[in-house]
Amino acid sequence: MTPPETPRRTPYRVMTVCTGNICRSPMAEVVLRARLEEAGLGDVVEVDSTGTSDEEHGRPIDPRARRVLAAHGYDVPQHRARQVDPVDLAARDLVLPMTATHAATLRRLARGDAALERRIRMFRSFDPQAPTGGPEHLLDVDDPWYGEESGFEVTLAEVEAAADGILAHVRAALDERAVPDAPAPRSGRA
């Protein structure tokens, strides 16, 4: 007799988004995946990344990003850039754009679906030291593409500063999923 199958828990899915999917979003993907693994959540949370543009489609992570991540002790897996599409939004629980421009593009892809739009949260909005109350673009993660490798250090610092807040958010969402529905109130007299 074979033992009954244990139902597999649906993973919580997180996607980071930048322009070309070769610098910021894969850096954020790597950092979040490492933090989730350290927290013991790597088996219940999936993290991936995409870009709003297809101009870098199929390319690996930028070599400068790879070097900076590796220098800080991160394992950098193989990566191929790809463009986000509406199906990606529907299949993710949390979508983390790197800039206000990326967030606007994602909201357009959501096509007015309020449930999908609620899943879109600025990556740096989880950084307790990030500006609050101002225009959304104040939460932009710096784009290191046009500069030297030192710009990738700045980007990594911004990503790491928000990672613990994202981890706390994901943990709370997982706890919410684990709470069974409350029993319906009884009707009638006792």
N, C-alpha and C positions, 0 to 999 in steps of 0.2 A: 504494500500500500504506500502510495506517495504522500508526503505531508502536504497539507493545504498550502497554497501560495499565500504569502504575506502581501497584502496590497501595497504597492509602491506609492509612497507619498509623492504628490506632484511637487516638483521643485519650484522654488521661488526663483524667478528669472529677472536678472538685472542686465541692462544694456547701457553702455556708455557711448556717446555720440560726439564726433567732431566733424571737421570738414572732409579730409581725405582718408581718415581711418589709418594713418600711418604714424602719428605722433601722440597727440593728447589722449584720444580715446583708448588706444591700445595700452598706453602707459597706465591709465586709470584702471583698465581691465586687469592688468597684471597686479597692481597694488591691491585692488579689492579682492581678487582671488586669493592672494597671499594672506590678507587679513581674515578672510572668511575661513580659510584653512586653519590658521592659528587659533581661531575662535571655535573650532570644531564644527563649523557649518558648511564645509566644503562639499559634503555629500547631499545637502538639501538646498543649496543655492548655486545656480548656474550664472556665470558672468560672461558676456561677450561684448563686442564693440562693432560699430558701424560708422560710416561717414555720410554726410548729406550730399556729397558729390561722388560721381563715378570716375573722376579723373585719375585716381590712383588705384583703380580696381585691379586686384590681383597682386599688388606689390606688397613686399614684406614691411615690417615695422622699420622706421627710419633708423639707420645705423647709430646715429647719435643718441636716440632714445634707448636703443638696445644697450649701448655702452653705459649710459647713466644708470639705467635700471640695474644692470649687472654689477656696477661699482657699488651700488647700495644693497647688494645681496639678494636681489630678486632673480628668480628663475624666469627667463624670457622664452616662452614656447614659440613654435613656428606660428606665423600669422600671415594672413592674406587679406588685404583691404577689400571691403565690400560696401555697397551703398545700402542705406536703410530704405525700407519700403513699408507701406501700411500694414502688411501682415506682421512685420516685426513688432510694431506697436501693440497689436492685439495679442501677441504671444508673450509679452513681457509684463511683469508686475511693476517694475520701476525702470523708467527711462531717464538717463542722466546726461543732458546736453552740457557741453563745455562752455557755450556762450549763449547770449540772448538771441543771436541770429540763428544758431542751431535750434534753440527752443521754438522760435517762430516757425522754422521749417517743419519741425515735428508737429506742431499744432495744426499747420496746414494739412499735413498728411493724415491727421486724425479726423479731418473733414467734419468738424463740429460735434464729434462724439465726445460728450462730456466725461464719460468714464475713461476713455483713452487719454484725454487731456489731463485728467487728475494724476495719471501715472508719470507725467513729465515734470521733473523737478530739476532745477539748476544744480549741477554737481556741487558747486561751492556754497550752496545754500545750507549745506550740512557742516560747514566750517564755522565753529563758534566765534572765530575772530574775523570772519568776513563781514563786509558792510551790510547793514540791514536798513530797510525802509526807503531805500533809494531806487533809482531805475535798475531794472534787471541786469543791464550790461555791466554794472559795477561788480557783478558776480562772475564775470568772464574769467576763465582759466587762460593764462597767457599763452599765446601761440609762439612756440619756439622755432618754427619752420624756417623763418628768414634770418635767423641769427646764428650765433656761435653755440657750441655745446653748453656753455654756461646758461643759456636760456632754457635748456632741458632740465637743468638743476632747479630753476625757478618753477617750472611746470610741475616737476616731481614734488617739490615742497608744497605747492598748492593742492595737489592731488592728495598727498599724505595728510594734510591738515584737515581735509573733509572726510577722509576714510573712516575714522572712528564714529563720526556722526551717521554716516551711511550704514555702518555695521549696526549701530544701535537701532536705527530705523528698520532695518531688515529683521533684526532679532524681535522687535516688537510686532512686526507684521507676521512673523512665524508663530509667535506666541498667540496672536489673535486667531490664526488659523487653527491652532491646537485646542482652543477652548470650544468644547461642544456647545451646540445650541441649547439655550435654556429651555426647560420644559414649558409647554404652553400652560397658561393658568387654567385651573379647573373652573368649569361653569356650574352653576346650580348651588344648592345649599348642602352643607355637610351633614 
